[in-house]
Amino acid sequence: MSEALCSQCGMSFSDFNDTGRLGCAGCYTAFRQELIPVFKHVHGYAHHTGKIPVADPQQLEIKMALISLRRELKQAVAQEAFEQAASLRDRIYDIEHKKAPLPAVPR
């Protein structure tokens, strides 16, 4: 059986194992199943969490609160709960413009 290749750059997973580098962004899709255990081993998790600044935990808290509120806002709009959506929109605005205290963020 022949080894799967990336459709964009032609790299094989064996090539990745040899070099430790992927050939292009398409490799992440082509070798997704093979890469998950690699990422878990190297990073401790398999999903991208982005950079988290160590220097300012307050900013991180604000960012996490806004992410949570935006998720709630999206759900409220999808459920056509427009009054709740308007309230969430206003809370987001107030936090972004430093007019309101941060809500508790689930951890």
N, C-alpha and C positions, 0 to 999 in steps of 0.2 A: 504494500500500500504506500502510495507516495505521500509525502508530508505536505500539509496545507501551506499555502503561500499567501502573503499579503497581496491583495489585488491591486494595490496602488504602487508598491515599490518592489514587489517580488521577493521580499525577505521571508525566510522560513523561521520557525521558532528555534530550530537548531542554530541558525545564525545568531539569534538573540542570545541563546545560551553561550555561544562562543565569545561574543563581543560584549555582552551585558548592555547593549544599546539596541533600541528599536529603530527601524529605518524611517518611519514616517508616522503621522497621526493615525493613518489607517491600520497600522499594526495593532493599536490598542483594541480596535474592533475585531480584527482578524484573529487575534490570539487571546481574546477576552478570557475564555475559560482557563487557558493555561497560565495567564498572568495573575489571576485572582490569588492563588496560593503564594505566588512570588511576592506580591504586594503585602499580603498578610504577614509573611515571614519578615520582610524588610521593614515595613512601616507599622505593623501591628494591627492594621485594618486594610480593607480592600477598597474603600471609597475615598474619594478626594474630599478633604475637609478645608482646603485652602490654608493660607498662611494665617497664623494667629499671633498677633503681636504680643510679645511678652512684657514690654515696657509699660503698657497702659491698660490695666484690667478694666478700668471704667469704660474705655472705648469699646472693649470687647463686650461688656455687659450691655451697652447701648445697642451695639450691632445685633447681638442675639435677641434683644427685646424687639427690635424693629423687624427682624426676620420672622419672629413669632407672630407679631401683630399683622404683618403683611400676609402671612399664611391664613390667619383668621379672617382677614378682610377678603381674601380671594374666596374662601369658603362661604362667607356671608353673601357675597355677590352671587355666587353659583346657586345658593339656596334662595336667592331673591329676598334676603333679609336686609332690605336697603337701609332701614333705620340703624340697625346694628352696624352695617357697613359704613354709614356716614359717621357714626361715633368712633369706629376704629380708624377711619381716615383722619378724623380730627385729632385723635390721640397720637397717631403717627406724625402728623404735622407738628403738634406741640413738642413732641420729643425731639424731632429733627431741628426745631428752632429753639430748643432748650427752655420751653415754657411749661413743661410738665415733668413730674418725677417719673422715674422708670417704673414700669409694672414689674411684678415678680415674673421671672423667667423660669419655666420648668427645666429641671436639670436631669 
